[in-house]
Amino acid sequence: MFSKLSPLITDATTLVVTVARADDVRLRITVTPVTDKEKEKTTPASVLAKINQPVVFTGTPEELEAELPQLLTGYVTKREEAKTTLTTLEAEFEEEKKAAEKRIADEKKKGGKPATAAKPAAPAPPPKPVKPAPEATTAQAALF
């Protein structure tokens, strides 16, 4: 199990693992990545907030012992994919924003009104509030 957790642990990210009794027979294991924003300079804070969501596994001790390593591998893979995708999207958004601001500034220097096509897009609606991660059985993990 610890070899599956190892890829989540870096100089900037630690894990909080909580084991609790879910009921008379099952255990609930919560794995929460916690990233030190001062040490993690390459990933934007907004991306870290999205990928540092806890994942919850629930099952009998035997089920968890047998299936948890595979579930953790899936979690690590999905978390890294999300990190890459969100970081790329944020970088592309920033580039587009800078290009639009430059076009507007250039138009103002020429003395004309900025072209209507150069207007920045309307702000996106606010994100929906994050719901607490639902419990997952060992057959599935609650990701993000």
Buried (B, 14 or more C-beta within 10 A) or exposed (E): EEEBBEBBEEEBBEEEEEEEEBEEEBBBBBBBBEBEEEEBEEBBEEBBEBBBBBBBBBBEEEBBEEBBBEBBBBBBEBBEEBBEEBBEEBEEEEEEEEEBEEBBEEBEEEEEEBEEEBEEEEEEEEEEEEEEBEBBBBEEBBBB
